[in-house]
Amino acid sequence: MRLILAPMQGLVDAPMRDLLTRIGGFDECVTEFVRITHTVHSRSTWRRYMPEIEHGCRTPAGTPCTLQLLGSDAENMAVNALEAVRFGADKIDLNFGCPAPTVNKHQGGAVLLREPERICRIVQTLRQALPPEIPLTAKMRLGYEDKTLAVACAQAIEAGGAALLTVHARTKVEGYEPPAHWHWVARIREAVSLPVVANGDVFSLEDYLTIRRESGCDDVMLGRGAVMVPDLARQIARHNRGLPPKAADFAEERVWIRQFFDLCRSKEENGKYAVARLKQWLGMMKKVRPQAGEWFERIRTVREADDVARLLAEEV
Ligand SMILES: Cc1cc2nc3c(=O)[nH]c(=O)nc-3n(C[C@H](O)[C@H](O)[C@H](O)COP(=O)(O)O)c2cc1C
């Protein structure tokens, strides 16, 4: 019954992984995708995407972190994966689900779900290149336009030698529109023998229990729900241990909001990144937390990090 924090480009970066894994409940997390084109990334690029590489591939709370790669040039992906391993990455995940038009135009992400053989070749090339002790996993959507190749893609990933598969239960065309088709994860799970992780639209403990029931999967990946309800994984983990879920109150969340802002500020000097990230996060949290909405309104038009810090320090 493992809980995994989803890779989310521009949203779950190192400070967010740090914060959410500190809050607790997660067994693992994954970096934002690192796009592989025709170059080989330098050590500083790997460190930028995955500072955890310098700390045994763990977040400061000790949660293991996997490096995710996205691309379609199998050979160059393998060269990059080996470089990342040389600098310390100890687990690699492959992205076959990104819906971004620029990525798809360059044959990366979800567009590959039209070509299971190509997916198989990518997984196989990386599996053969990587040392056997480095686990290789993959993450897919149910398809590009439709779900006709969903099972074939999962089987291709298995045939290529992946150790685990996460399924985001939607096609590319379905974007992020509810509902996620959890029963399709069950179909895939029944058609392969590698472990399958269910993903998509888990925003509450009830959703978690339902996705597990409908998909038949023990392991679940949480994405947007974990950002909107920062203690969602902790609540679920408590429930799984037979304890009352005990949701956080806003006093506790306020501490996390300040902590997150500080973590972001320590990453960059001028503070612009920290201000933007905080607004983004509060903008998501306010959908479920009216108090987060009040904080969002207070800082919405503020541009300077020092001014935001002053407002955050005030008691509301
Ligand atoms: C802003 C954003 C960025 C994402 N970036 C990635 C990514 O880098 N790699 C990936 O495999 N999936 C990415 N995803 C997909 C999520 O990992 C996840 O599969 C999806 O959001 C469904 O799960 P959820 O309903 O729990 O959010 C992204 C999703 C969002 C909303």
The ligand as a Gaussian input file, in Angstrom:
#p B3LYP/6-31G(d) Opt

LIG

0 1
 C        1.002000      20.819000     -13.714000
 C        1.205000      19.349000     -14.018000
 C        2.452000      18.911000     -14.402000
 C        2.663000      17.546000     -14.663000
 N        3.927000      17.126000     -14.986000
 C        4.167000      15.786000     -15.155000
 C        5.492000      15.284000     -15.348000
 O        6.489000      16.041000     -15.337000
 N        5.639000      13.948000     -15.539000
 C        4.570000      13.068000     -15.520000
 O        4.753000      11.871000     -15.694000
 N        3.324000      13.521000     -15.289000
 C        3.091000      14.832000     -15.094000
 N        1.831000      15.268000     -14.800000
 C        0.753000      14.282000     -14.603000
 C        0.651000      13.883000     -13.128000
 O        1.821000      13.205000     -12.713000
 C       -0.574000      12.973000     -12.890000
 O       -0.435000      11.833000     -13.691000
 C       -1.881000      13.681000     -13.232000
 O       -1.917000      14.985000     -12.705000
 C       -3.081000      12.886000     -12.710000
 O       -2.991000      12.715000     -11.321000
 P       -3.821000      13.661000     -10.303000
 O       -5.272000      13.636000     -10.756000
 O       -3.617000      13.015000      -8.955000
 O       -3.256000      15.046000     -10.402000
 C        1.596000      16.620000     -14.565000
 C        0.335000      17.088000     -14.173000
 C        0.134000      18.435000     -13.903000
 C       -1.241000      18.902000     -13.466000

